[in-house]
Amino acid sequence: MTHLTNEQFEDILQTQDLSNDHLNGCEQCQARLKEKQTLAARLKNAFADIAPSDELAKKIRSQIALGSPKETEPNEPRIVNLTHPWKRWATTFSSIAAILVVGLILKVTVVPTPAYAGLVKIHQHNLSEGHDFVAQSDPNLLAVHFREQLGFNPRLPELGHGLELRGCCIKHFQGDIVGSYIVDTPQGIISVIVVEDEPASLGIETVSQNNGQTYFLSQFAKCDMVAIRIADYTYCAVGEISSIYLQSFLEKLLPKETSQ
């Protein structure tokens, strides 16, 4: 079997077009794509909006001014140590480099955490099955619980073929009460979190088109995330699973006439 080349992976990352027959049927290429997506997302998050502050720029200018060699007065013969200016310049550049590194580190640490990071925390909480986790594998009883707590029934996947419900959890997210349920799949555990927010307001900017549907993709803390808008709600599938599988899972939630 011939696997995808680096150039083909690059095209997929640029276009976010996942409708590749080989990719959809090859777990090895799916794993490689997930690694590349994770690396790209981490680099984007780490260096987003990095720019030197005014204070940092002033420090750099002052260091350069202090390190500039003084002009030699004319008609005043003297022996010059040729290595001395180079030492001073080396010291100056070392100081500037140190200031830049510290500035970048401080800038990176204050980059705001995206809103969708809260969805990953809900998934991690679900895995721990805390005191507010409701263990329930019966979809009918789960629907009753959601109706009582949320006032509506989130869409659930058809079970079987390796899909099993583990339970649900009601949590707060951005000031709202949201519902989530946990599904065991052949690829691992998925949390499906249902929110009213639009995907763009969650900070999920990467878009993928497949079968006429728009999917929103992101990564955070080793987890992949795929979101889709169904009616008045956004369904977010989160897990340490490839985005391709998460996308195929969300397709199972679409109304039959839409998914066909």
C-alpha positions in Angstrom: 0.0 0.0 0.0 1.3 3.4 -0.9 0.8 6.0 1.8 0.3 9.7 1.5 3.4 11.8 0.8 4.4 14.9 2.8 3.2 17.1 0.0 -0.2 15.5 0.1 -0.4 16.0 3.9 0.6 19.6 3.4 -2.3 20.1 0.8 -4.7 18.5 3.3 -3.5 20.8 6.1 -3.8 23.9 3.8 -7.2 23.1 2.4 -8.7 21.1 5.3 -10.2 18.8 2.7 -10.5 15.4 4.3 -12.4 13.7 1.5 -9.4 11.5 0.5 -10.2 7.8 -0.1 -6.9 6.5 1.0 -6.9 8.7 4.1 -10.3 7.6 5.2 -9.3 4.0 5.0 -5.7 4.1 6.4 -5.2 4.3 10.2 -1.5 5.0 9.7 -2.0 8.0 7.6 -4.8 9.2 9.9 -2.3 9.0 12.8 0.3 10.9 10.9 -2.2 13.6 9.9 -3.3 14.0 13.6 0.4 14.5 14.6 0.8 17.2 11.9 -2.4 18.9 12.9 -1.4 18.9 16.6 2.0 20.3 15.8 0.5 23.1 13.6 -2.1 24.0 16.2 0.6 24.2 19.0 2.8 26.4 16.9 -0.1 28.7 16.1 -1.1 29.0 19.7 2.4 29.5 21.0 3.4 32.3 18.6 0.0 33.9 18.1 0.2 37.7 18.3 3.8 37.8 19.5 5.2 41.3 19.2 7.8 43.2 21.3 6.2 45.7 23.7 7.1 49.3 23.9 9.0 48.7 27.1 11.0 45.9 25.5 11.8 48.1 22.4 13.1 50.9 24.7 15.3 48.4 26.6 16.8 47.2 23.3 17.5 50.8 22.1 19.1 51.6 25.4 21.3 48.5 25.3 22.5 49.4 21.8 23.2 53.0 22.9 25.2 51.9 25.9 27.2 49.4 23.8 28.0 51.7 20.9 31.8 52.4 20.6 32.8 55.9 21.3 34.3 58.0 18.5 38.1 58.5 18.7 39.1 62.1 18.9 41.2 63.2 15.9 45.0 64.0 16.1 45.4 62.1 19.2 47.6 59.1 18.5 47.2 56.1 20.8 47.4 52.3 20.7 44.1 50.7 20.1 43.1 47.3 21.4 41.4 45.9 18.3 39.6 43.1 20.2 38.0 45.5 22.7 35.2 46.8 20.5 34.3 43.3 19.4 34.0 42.2 23.0 31.7 45.2 23.7 29.5 44.4 20.7 29.4 40.7 21.7 28.3 41.7 25.2 25.7 44.1 23.7 24.2 41.4 21.4 24.2 38.9 24.2 22.2 41.3 26.4 19.8 42.0 23.5 19.3 38.3 22.8 18.6 37.7 26.5 16.0 40.5 26.6 14.3 39.2 23.5 14.1 35.6 24.8 12.7 36.8 28.2 10.2 39.0 26.3 9.0 36.2 24.1 8.6 33.9 27.0 6.6 36.4 29.0 4.5 37.2 25.9 3.8 33.5 25.2 2.7 32.9 28.8 0.1 35.6 28.7 -1.6 34.5 25.5 -5.2 34.0 26.4 -6.5 30.5 26.6 -9.1 29.9 23.9 -12.7 29.3 24.9 -12.7 25.8 23.5 -10.1 24.8 26.1 -13.0 24.7 28.6 -14.6 22.0 26.5 -11.5 19.9 26.8 -11.6 20.3 30.6 -15.2 19.1 30.6 -14.0 16.0 28.7 -11.2 15.4 31.2 -13.7 15.8 34.0 -15.9 13.2 32.3 -13.1 10.7 32.2 -12.6 11.1 36.0 -16.3 10.3 36.5 -16.7 12.9 39.4 -19.5 13.2 41.8 -21.8 14.9 39.2 -21.3 12.2 36.6 -24.4 10.2 36.0 -23.6 6.6 34.8 -26.3 5.5 32.4 -26.1 3.4 29.2 -29.8 3.5 28.4 -30.4 6.3 25.8 -34.1 6.7 26.8 -33.2 7.3 30.5 -30.4 9.6 29.4 -32.9 11.6 27.3 -35.3 11.9 30.3 -32.4 13.2 32.4 -31.4 15.8 29.8 -35.0 16.9 29.4 -35.3 17.5 33.1 -31.9 19.3 33.5 -31.6 21.2 30.2 -35.2 21.4 28.8 -34.3 19.6 25.5 -32.9 16.3 24.3 -29.5 16.4 22.7 -29.1 14.2 19.6 -27.6 10.8 20.4 -25.9 8.4 18.1 -27.3 5.0 17.1 -25.7 2.5 19.4 -24.1 -0.8 18.4 -21.1 -1.5 16.1 -18.8 -0.7 19.0 -20.6 2.4 20.2 -21.8 2.4 23.9 -23.1 5.1 26.2 -21.3 5.5 29.5 -23.2 8.3 31.0 -23.7 12.1 31.1 -22.7 15.2 33.0 -24.2 18.7 33.4 -21.6 21.4 33.7 -21.2 25.2 33.5 -19.5 26.6 30.5 -19.0 30.3 29.9 -21.8 31.1 32.3 -24.3 28.6 30.8 -25.4 25.2 31.9 -24.4 22.7 29.2 -25.0 19.0 28.8 -22.4 16.4 27.8 -22.5 12.6 27.3 -19.7 10.1 27.0 -19.5 7.4 24.4 -17.2 4.4 24.2 -16.0 3.8 20.6 -13.6 1.4 18.9 -11.1 4.3 18.7 -11.4 5.4 22.3 -13.7 7.6 24.6 -15.5 10.6 23.2 -17.2 13.4 25.0 -20.0 15.1 23.1 -20.7 18.5 24.6 -23.7 20.5 23.4 -23.6 24.3 23.6 -25.6 27.2 22.2 -22.5 29.1 21.2 -21.5 29.3 17.5 -18.2 27.5 16.7 -16.6 30.8 15.8 -17.3 32.3 19.2 -15.5 29.3 20.8 -12.3 30.3 18.9 -12.5 27.3 16.6 -11.3 28.8 13.3 -10.2 25.8 11.2 -13.0 24.7 8.8 -13.4 21.5 6.9 -16.1 20.8 4.3 -17.4 17.2 3.7 -20.6 16.0 2.0 -22.0 19.6 2.0 -21.5 19.9 5.8 -19.2 22.4 7.6 -17.0 21.1 10.4 -14.8 23.1 12.7 -11.6 21.5 13.9 -9.1 22.3 16.7 -6.7 20.7 19.2 -5.9 21.4 22.8 -4.0 19.4 25.5 -3.5 16.3 23.4 -7.2 16.2 22.5 -8.7 16.7 19.0 -12.0 18.5 18.7 -14.5 18.6 15.9 -17.7 20.7 16.1 -20.8 20.9 13.9 -23.9 23.1 14.0 -27.2 21.2 14.2 -30.3 23.3 14.5 -29.8 25.8 17.3 -26.9 24.0 19.0 -23.2 23.2 18.4 -22.2 19.6 19.0 -18.5 19.3 20.0 -16.9 15.9 19.9 -13.7 15.8 22.0 -11.2 13.0 22.6 -7.7 11.8 22.0 -8.9 10.4 18.7 -8.1 11.6 15.1 -10.3 14.4 13.8 -11.3 12.2 10.9 -13.0 9.7 13.2 -14.6 12.5 15.3 -16.0 13.9 12.1 -17.4 10.6 11.0 -18.9 10.2 14.5 -20.7 13.6 14.3 -22.1 12.6 10.9 -24.2 10.0 12.8 -25.9 12.8 14.7 -27.2 14.5 11.6 -30.8 14.2 10.7 -31.2 11.4 8.1 -32.3 13.6 5.3 -29.2 15.9 6.0 -26.6 13.2 6.3 -27.5 11.4 3.1 
